[in-house]
Amino acid sequence: MSEGVRYGLLVRTALEVLRDSGGRMHGKEVLDEVAKRIDLSEAEMRPHKSGVPAWVVGIRFKTGDAATAGLMVKRDNYWWITPPGRTALEVFGEQTEKLYTYIGTHCRDIYRRRKEARRKYETRLNTIASVLELVPGGSWTSYEDIADLLEGTADEIAYLLAETFVENSHRVLQADGQVPPAMHQHFKYRGGDVRGQLIEEGIEFEGRHANPEQRITVDFLRERLAEAEAVTPEVAARRAWLVRGSNVDGVDLVPEWLAHEWVSLAASQLPELDEEIEPQRLQQIVEEEYRHKSYSVREKLLGYFNAFLRKMRPGDYLMTMHRGAVYLGQIDGPAYFVESPDRRSNLRRPARWLNVGSPRDLTDLNGPLPTLTQSQDDLIDLTDALDALERLYAELMPEQPVVEPVPEARLAEVAARTAADLLTDFDWLTDLRDLLAERRQVILYGPPGTGKTYLAQNFATRLTEPHAVKLIQFHPSYTYEDFFEGFRPESGDDGTLRFKLTSGPLRQLADDAREHPSTAYILIIDEINRGNLAKIFGELYFLLEYRDQRIRLQYSAEDFTLPANLYLIGTMNTADRSIALVDAAMRRRFAFVELHPAKAPVSGLLRRWLEREGFTSDAPELLDALNGRLADADYAIGPSYLMRESVHAKPAGLDRVWRHDILPLLVEHHYADDIDVEQQYGLDVLRQSLPHQS
């Protein structure tokens, strides 16, 4: 996006145009009317890199956020305002920035909730599809009914169905029979006449409320699902597992697995259990029967048993490794218990091994598989590598469709327009892009005012999709729990306080990157040296250097890896002496790129900016003279302080920024020195020292 574009004003005006029209308008008509109502600035009229005026790109993009927030609808090139949009205009009135902030905050919250719902119910989408097959035309159900069935919340189901298309989801209404708001509708239905479609199907409405007698309730759904055995292993989403058997208490069980077509866990202390056992009950049994083991061993065993008994399903992919060979199969039935003579294989599942005579080599594993299989756990969930596994299984199962590899995420190449917009040398930006692509972690460092944060933000959005860029700032009280994950207090429905494991920005972005492997995600850490880095990164230090390895997390106690399509850009102010906290380990993990007023690309930046903006000023010469008098290069003053229109458009602008921004920095720098800062660095003094003034 271009700088200087008044996004808030554009969005508010678009909403006002739609409100005043009273109906649907073609998007082009909206733009034409907005252009009549706003005195567009030169920056807004300047062509975007696509050749379209910057304000047009901005309004099309930002009204998309307003549509996501439910304030308007954009469908088939037509736009119209919603009742919440009208309410927002009434509430915020002329408070443009507050309206714009509300839209942005609301939009981000909606995206977050949709993704959380998708992650939570990913493995139950087939169940939801089966549920909605039981809702024929002329009937409806509610978010509450489906949530009751799945032991979730109505909000979660609403956000899930807005994120993921499921057939018949237009028949899911609010509990009172009202059609959901736009933000809870999938794009296929959003903006359409859902109420009209339901009426055509036979639903009766009284005002806005559907006939409650036509509602299919949770009791009916539960009964029908039980009758149809819809919630069975066959309809659950397929998962994949690695089970190790080459060294079970010193014995190699894999040949027996392959010969007799089963897979097992020792479970020597477990009584015979049902697959439907509740997690809490299973935990009690493990705690009791394995009390002679350490708590960490009990925790690991509980994870194994829970996966083997409750999560595995017939049809799931199965892998084991034996003497460098990889064997692939499928789970072929429910778990069962036997009294094995050596008590090394008491808990079993039937398995159909597919390549006993022609095992694959370890080198055949690709995608995330090599990293996932490095864990030494006895049972590993390989579902994150499902695409890679399906390509292996396609050769063994002719009916299995061949899955095309997901395109590898790549940082976009630097465009000439990007260099022009950033007033930076094209080759320098290309080198920075290549360095980030190669190392994945880069720190921009330099004195204040050299544009480190500005460059990081604007360059990152040119390298990938804008939604895939997140900025955070470190500070002395920032912790691992803030950055990655930790337990946070929350109020329960009964008013009690409880602690919930909550993800931080790095975990959220890493999870998003793993879900969308063809998109590059970039986390910008501003003022990275102001935090206690060893405390903030914790065990993640290791992953910064070894991206293809996994490490056990301290809170969620699971193996974790940083996805290859996640990149980090840090900014570091060299005038801040907390830079000393950046130890050798951190320096080894990041590539460092200097931004200094005396060196490219910062040198000459102020002159280039003045020329582009059409200002004439001696500010570049004065800044050079100032930095020439500073003995410490880390305290040089960057040009960003002077790259504001107000500095040069008003007669006293330069004097004001010099007195209130630059000189106070130098007073702090010379705090212990016997130096008159005004006499040494004052504007008049520096002007007298310039060649044309002498």
N, C-alpha and C positions, 0 to 999 in steps of 0.2 A: 504494500500500500504506500501511497505517496504521503510525504510529510506536508503539513499545512492544510489537509483536507478536514473540514468540520463535519465529522461523521455524525455526531449527535444532532446537529442542526438539519442535516440531510434526512436522517431517519424521522425526526419529529415532523418535518415538513411533509414527507411522504405520507405519514399517518394522517396528517391534517387534510391533505389532498383527498385521500380515500374517505375520510370522514365526511368531508364537504360534498363529495360526489354522491354519497348515499347508495352506491352500488359497486359493481365490478368495473375495473378500468384495465385496459391493456397496459402492460408495463411501460411501453414507450410513451403512452399518453401521460402516465404518472411522471416520468422523467421530464417531459416537456413542460408540465405544469410546475414542477419543482424549480426548473430553470427560470421560470417567470417570477416565482416568488422570492428567490434568493439572488442576491447580488454576488455571483460566483467570483472568487478571487483568482488571481493569476496562477497561484499554485494549484488550485482546483481544476483550472482549465488546461493545465499542462498535460501533455500526453503521457499516459501510463506506458510501461514497456510493451504492452499489447497494442499500442497505438490509439486506444480509446482514452478520452479525457479522464483524468484521475478521479473526478467527482462521480462519474458514471460507474466506474469500477467499484468505488467505495460504496455508493448507495445500493448497488445490486448485491454486494457482499453483505453489508450490514443489515439490510432489510431481511436477509435470510435469517439473521439472528433474531430479529423481531418476529419472524414467522415461527421459528423454533420456540420462542417464548410464548407463542399463542396470541400475539397482539394483532396479527394479520395473516392472510393466506396468500400464497403465490402458487398458482396452478395453471398449466397450459398457457403461459404468458399473460395470464390475467391476475390482478392483485385486488384484494378487498380487505377491509378492516373487520375485526371481530369485536364482540361486546367487551372483552377485556382490553382491547386496544382503545376503544372509546373511553373506557373508565380510566385508563392510564393517562390519556390526554387531559381528562378532567382533573385528575389528582395532581399531576405534575405541572400542568399549565405551561408557563413560559420557562420553567426550570429544565432547560434542555439537557444539561449535564447530568442532572439527577435521573431523568428519564433514560438517558443513554447508559448510565451506570446500572440502573435497574435492569435494563434489557440484557446487558452483558453478564451481570451476576446471575440472573434468572436462567439465561441460556446455558451458561457453564454448569449450573446446578442440574439442569435437565439432562445435559449430556452425561454428567457424572452418574446420575441416578439410572439412566438407561443402560450404561455400561455395567454398573454394579448388578442390575437386574439380569442382564444377559449372562454375566459370569455366574451368578448364583443358579440360574435355571437352565444353563447350557445343556446339561445332560437330561433335562426333563421336557425338552421341546416336543419330543414325540408324544409324551403323555398329554401335553397341552393340546397338541393337534388332535389326539384321540378324543379329548374332552369336547372340543369344538365340533367334531363330527357328530356328536350327540345333540347338537343344537340345530335342528333343521329350520328351514324357512318358515316364518310365521311364529317363531319363538325366540326368546332371548335369555341370556344369563348375565351375571354381573361379575365385576372384578372380585367382589367379596366372595362369591360362590367358588370361583376358581382358586382364590387365595386360601379359602377354608380347606379345599380339597388337597392343596399342596403344602399346607401348613406355612403359608407365607403371609404377606400383607397385600391389601388391595392396591396400594400405591406401587408396589413392586411389579405386580401383574400389569398395571396400567403402563408403566414405563417400559416393561418388556415388550408388550404388544405394539408400542409405538416404535420401538427399535427393530423388532423382528417381525416379518410378515408371517402370519399363520392364517390359513384359509378359514373363512367365517368369522374372523375376529371383529368384523363390523357389528356382529350380533352381541358383542360384549358391551354392556352399558353400565352406567353408574347404578348404585343400589336403588336409587329412587326412580330408575327407568329413564333418566335423561341421557341424551347422546353425549359422550365425553367431549371435553374441550379439545381444540386442535392439537395442543401439545401432547395429548394422550392418544392421538390417532396416528396410525401408520401412514406414511407418505401416500400409499395407494388410495387411501380413503380421505386424507386431509384435503379439505377444500371441496369435496364432493357433497352431494346431498344424501348423507347417510340416513337421515330420518325418512326422506322420500323413498330410498331404496328399501328400508324396512317396511314401510307402508305397502309398497308394491309386493313384498313377500308375505304380507298378511298380518303385520303387527298393527294393533290398534293404539292410537295415541289420544290421550286427553290432555290437550295443551302440549306441554313439552314432555310429558311422562308416558312411557309405554305401559300398556295394560299389565298389571302385576300378575294376573291370572295366566298370562302367556310366558311367564318367567320359568325357566328350568332351574331349579334350586340345587344346592350342593348335595342334598340327600338323594335326589333323583340321579344326579351325575355319579355319585359314589356307587349307588346300587347298580346302575347300568355298566359302569366300568368293571365292577366285580363280576357281573354276569358275562360280559364280553371278554373278560380276562385281558383287558386292554393294558393294564399296568403290569406287564410281564417282562421277563428278561428280553423277549424278542423285540419289543418296541423301544427299549431303552437305547439311547445313543451309544454307539460303539466306543469302547475304550481299548487301551493297549497296556500290556504289562510285561515286565521282565521279572522272571523268578529264577533265582540262582540255586543250583543243586549240586555243584561239583565238589563242595566241601561242607557237608552237613555233619557236624561233629566228627570230622575226619573221614567221612565216607562219601564216595561219589555216587549220587543217585540218578544222574542224568541218563545213563544207559538204560536203567530200569524204567524211567519215565517214557523214553522213546519206544522201548519194546512193548510196554503194556498200556501205553496211551493214557497217562494221567500225569498230574503235577501235584506237588505237595508242599506243606510246611510241617515242621516237626510237631508243634503243638502238644508236646508230651505231657503237659500238666492240665490241659483243657478238658473239661467234661464235654460230652456230646451236646452241641449247640445247634439252634435253628438259625437259618439265614435271616430271619426277621427279628433277631434279637436286637433290643434297643441298645444304642451306643453306651448309655450310662450303665446298663446291666453288664455289658461286655467289659467295661472298664473295672467294675467291681470284681468280676471274676478274675481278671488278669492281676489286679492288685492283690487279691487273696491267694491265688494259686501260685503266683510267681513272687511272693513276698521275700523269698530268699535271694532274689536278684536285686541289683541296684535300681534306683528309680529311673535312670536313663535307659537301662535295658528294658524295664517294664514299659516305658513309654514307646520304645521302638517296637516291641512285640505287639503292643496294642494296635499300633498303626498297621502292622502286617496282618493281624487277625481281622481287623475291621475291613481292610481292603479285600482280603481273600473271601470272607464270609458275606459281606454286605454290598461291596461295590462291584466285584467281578460279576459278569453276566455271560451266559452262553452266547457265542458269536464274537466275544472280545478277542482281539489279537493277543497272542502269547509268544514270548521269546525266551530262550535260554541260551547260554553260551557254555561251550565245553572244549577245552584245549584249543582255543583259538578259532573254533568253528561256531557258527550261529545257526540255531535251529528255530524255525518258525512254525507256529500252529495256531489253533483256536481253542478257547474254552468250549467244552462240549456238554456241560451239564452242571447241576447244582453241587454245592460242597457236601461232602459226607465224611464221616469219621470211621476209622478202622483201628484196631489194636495191632499196629505193626510190631513185629517181634523186637526190633531194636528201638522202638519208640521214636524213630527219626522221620516217619512219614504218616503221622496219625490223621492229619487233616488233608484231604485230597479233593481234587476236582478232575472229572474226565477231561482229557485233552486230545484233540485231533492234530497230530504232528504231520506237517505237510512236506517236509524236505529231509526226511531221515536219511535217504540214500544220497542226497546231494546238498550237504550243508553249505551255507554261504560263509564267505570269509569276513573277518572283522573289517577289512578294508572296503567292503561293499556298503557299509553303513554310511549314510550321509545325512545332511540337514542337521537337526539337533541331536540325532541319535548318538554320535560319538561322545558328546558331552554328557548326555543323560546316563549313558551306560558306564561312565567312569565311577559313579557312586558304588560303594561296596555294600550297600544295603542288600538284604536277601530278596526284597520285593520292591520294585520301582514302578511307578506310574509313568508310562511312556506316551500318554495321550497327547502331550504337546508335540510329539513327533509323528502324529497320525498320517500326515501327508506323505512323509518319507517312507513310512511302513507300508502304506497302500501301494506304493510303486514297487516294493519288493514282493508284496502278496499278489500283485497282478499277474506275475509270471507263474505263481503256484495255483491260482484260482482263476480259471478262464472266464468265469462269470463276473469277476471283479473288474470294474471299469478302471482304465488307466487314468491316474490323476496327473495332470500337468503340474510341474514344479511351480511353486509360488515365485513370481519374479523377485529377484534379490533387490533389496532396498539400496538405492544409490542417491548420493547427494547430487543435486542438479548442477550442471556445468555453469560456470560464471558467464553471464551475458554481458555484452558491451554496455547495455543499458544500465545494468546494476552498477558497473564501475562509474558510469556517468552520474547516476543518482547519488552515489556515495562520495563522489569527487575523489575517487581513489584509483590508483593505477591498476589497470586490468590484470597485468602479469602478477602484481603483488597479491591481489585478491584470488587469482587462480592458484597461486602457491599456498595461500591460507586454506583454500578449499581442499586442495590435494593433501595438505598436512592433516587436516581434520579427518579426511577419508581414511588416511593411512593409520594415524595414531588413535583416533576416536576421542581423544581428550586433549584440549588445547586451552592454554591460559593466555589472555591478552593482558600485558602488564605495562605500566608506565605511570608518569606523574598525573596529577588531577587535570581534568579538562582536555584530555587527549581523545575523547570520544569512544572509550572502550565499551561502555554499556550500549551506547547508540549503535556502534558498529556490530556488536554481537547480536543485538535484537534484529536489526534491519537486514544484516547479512544472512542470519539463520532463516528468516522467513523467505528469502530468495532461494535457499538450498532445499527446502521441502515445503509441505503444506503448512499454512499459518497455524492451523489447529494443533499441529504436532510440535509446536515450540512452546516451552514453559520457562518462565523466569522466576527465580527465587533469590533471596539475599541472605547471606550468612551474617551473624552477629555474635558477640561473645556468649550469649545465653542460648544459642542454637544447639540442639542436641541430635543424637542419632534417632531418638523417638520423633523429633520434628521432621527429620530429613527422610527417614526410611519407614520405620513402623514402631509403634509402641502402644501401651495400654492407656486409654483415655477414659475419664469418667463420663458416664451418661446416665440420664434419669430413666428408670424403668416405668412401665405403665402403672405400676402400683405406687410410684413415688419414691421408691428406693433407689439408692445410688449404686451403680455397678460399673465395672471396668470392661471396656471392649477393645480388642486389638484393632487399631486404626492405622491405615496406610498413610505414609507421607508422600511428598511429591515425587521422589525418586522411584518408590515402589509403584505408584500409580502410573508413571510414565513408562516404566519398564514393563508393567503388565499390558499397557496399551500397545507398546512396541511389539511384544510377543504375540498379541492378538492380530496385529496387522504387519506381518513381516515384510511386506513390499513397500512400506512407508518408512522414511527416515524420521526419527524422533530426536529432538535436540533439547537438552536441559541447560539453561544458562544460569550459572551461579555467580551472582554479582557479589563483589567484595569477598571473594572466597577466602582470603587470608585473615579475615576478621573473626572467623570461627576457630574453635579448637578442632583442627582437622582430624587428628587421630581419634578424638572422641566422637565426632560427627559421623565419620565413615566407618569406624569399627572394623568388622571383618570384611567390609566391602573394599577396603584397601587392596586386598588380594585380588578381587575380581577386576579392579581397574587395570591391573597388569596382565591378568590371565583370563581373558574373556571366554576362552573355551573350557574353563573349569567351573566346578560347582562348589559351593561352600554351605555349611549348615548355619542357618540364621539363629540368632540368640533368643528371639521371642516366639516366632511361629514354628521353630524347630523343624524346618523343612530345608531341603537342598534348594539352592537358588543360584541362578546365573544371570549375568547382565546380557541381554540380547544384543546381537551384533549390530542391529539397526538403531541402537541408542547411542547418541553422541553427547559429550559434555563440553561446554565452553565456559571457562571461568574468567572473571576480570579481577585484576589486582592493582591496587593503588600503591606505587612504590614510595610515596611520601608517608604512608602509614607504616610505622616501624613494626607493626605486628606481622610484617612480611617475614620477620625472623622465625615465625612459627612454622613456616613452610619448610619441612625437613627434606632430607635427601630422598627419602622414600616417595614423597609426594612429587618431587621434581622429576624423579625417574618415570612416574606414571603419566605425567602431562608434558606435552610439547609447549615451550614458552615462546611467545611472539611479542616483541617489544613495540610499543607505540610511544614515541618520544618526539617532542616538538622540533628537535633538530635533525630528525631522521625521517626518511620516507616510511609510510605514506603521509605522516602528519605534517612534515615540513611543507610549507607552501599551501596548506589546506585553507587557511584563512583567506589568502589572496584569491584562491580559486572560488571560494564561496562568495566573496565580495563581488567578483566579476560576474558570477552567475546571477546574483541577486540585483545587480545594477547599482551597487553602492561604491562611492569613492571615499577612501579613508586612509589615514596613516597608521591605522591600528596594527597591520603586520610589522611595520618597522618598529613601532613602540614595543610590541611583544618580543621581537627579536632582541631589542636593546635590553629589555628587562631580563630575559633569560641569560643574556650575555654577562650580566652582573652577578648572577647567582653562582656561587661556588659549587653547590651540591646539585648535580644533574637530576637527582631524584625529586627535587623540589621545583623543577622547571614548571612553568604555567602553560597549560595547553590552550589551544585556540577556541575550544568550545564555549568558554565564557563570553567570547566576543562574536559568536556566530548566532546572534539573535537580532531580529529585525529592529526591535526597540532600541538597541545599542546604537544603531546608525541612522535611524529614521528621526530621532529627536536630537536637538542640539546638545543637550547635557547627558545623552545616553552613555557615551563612552566614559565620561567623568564619573557617572553614577556607578557603573559596574566596576570601575577601577577602585573606587573608594569602598564599596560595600561588599565586593566579592574577592578581588585580588589582593589588596593591601592587608585585609584581615588574615589571609593565609600566610602572608609573609611575616606579619607580626608574630603569629604562632611559631613560625619557623625560627625567628630570631629572638625567641622569648628570653633566652639566657645570654644573649649577646648585647653588647653596648652599641647598638646601631639604631639610628633614627630612620625608620622604614620610609617615612614620607620624604625625607631628604635624599634617601638612596634610590627609591623606586617610584617616587611621585610622577604623575603624568607630565607636569611642567618640566621637571628635571630631566626626564627622559627625552622630551621633545627638544630641549636645548642641546642634547648630545647627538641628535641625528645630524648627518652630514649636511643636509639642505638647510638646517637651522643654525649651523655654526658660522 
